[in-house]
Amino acid sequence: MIATRYYVGTVDRDTEFADTGFRWVTIEYRGIPEQMQEGDELWAVCDQGKCVSRSLCVSYERQNSSRTDAWKRTYRMTLAEAEVVAGKYLRAAQREWDAMIAKRKKLFGDVEPC
């Protein structure tokens, strides 16, 4: 058995429900599983149909025939790199979520997020 997709996520420390600050991404292998080798640069960090680069840029994943070599170099990486990128991306998403909640509280008072 070969793992080709990993789920990586975070939950807001102050809540226990997934709809209040939960974020997750997947790390997915984009090659032929039977030909997988350690160090392959064929892993992608995915967020609901988008791919994340090493510099945390996000791009919709194009159809296979439309992906250029430059795009693949930007959005494909080793599994170890993908794990680091996923962590950085999730921490950045959590900071954005926290800022949005703080802004809502300032505007509307202490209300629960929708």
N, C-alpha and C positions, 0 to 999 in steps of 0.2 A: 504494500500500500504506500502511495506517495501523496503527501500533503501538497496541494497546489493553491490553497487559499487559507489565509489566516485572518481572523477578525481581531481587531485591536480597538479598544474603546476606553472611555473614561466616564465616570459618573460624578456629578457634582457632589462634593463631600457632605453638603448639608441636606441632601435629599435622598430618598430611596426610590424614586420613581423615574423611569426612563424619559418621560416627556419634560423634565425640568433640568436641562443641562447635559443630557446624555449625548455623547458624540461617538461615532465609531467609523472606522475605515476598514478596508480590506487590503491585504497584501496578496497579490495574485500572480501566479506564474503564467507567463505568456508564451511559453514554448511548448514543445511536445513532451509530456511528462516522462515518457519512457526514455527520453534522451537527456533528461535533467542531469547537470553536473554541478558540483560545488563551484561557486564563483561565477556562474552564469549571470550575465547582465540582462536577464529576461524577466525580472520581477517588476511589478507595478504597484504603486500605492494608489488605491482607488477610493473615491468618495462619490458614490451614487452616480456612476457613469462618467466621472471626470477622473483624470490622472493628475498626480502631484509630482512635481520635479524635486530635485535635490535642493533647489533654492525656494521651494514652497510655492512656485507658480502652479496654476491650475489650468488644465486644458481639457476640453471634451475629447474623449477617445474616439478618433475617427475610425471609419471602416478600415479593415486590414489593408485593402488595396490603396488607401489614401494616406497611409502613414509613411512619411519620408524617413530617410536614414537620420536626418538631423532631429526630427521629432522623437524617434526611438532613442537616440543618444541622450536626449533631454529627459525623457519620461520612463526609461528602463534603467534598472540598477541591480546590484547584487541583493540577495536576501538581507545581508547584514546592513547595507545602506538603507534598504527599504524600511527596516525596523527603526532606524534612527529617524528617517524622514517622517514616518507615521507618528512617532512620539512628538517631534517638533510641531508637526501640523496640528495634532490634537491639542497640544498646549496653547498654540496660537488661537485655535477655535474656541477654547475655553476662556481665554482672555477676552475675545470678542463677545462671547456670551455674557460674561460677567459685566463688561462695559455696557452692553445693551440693557441688562437688568438694572444696573445702577442708574442709567438714563431714564428708564421707565419709572423707577421709584422717585426720582427727582421731579418728573413731570406729573405723575399721577398718585404719588404717595405709596405707601407700603401695600401694594396689591400683588396677588399671585400672578405669575406669568400665564399667558394663554396656552 
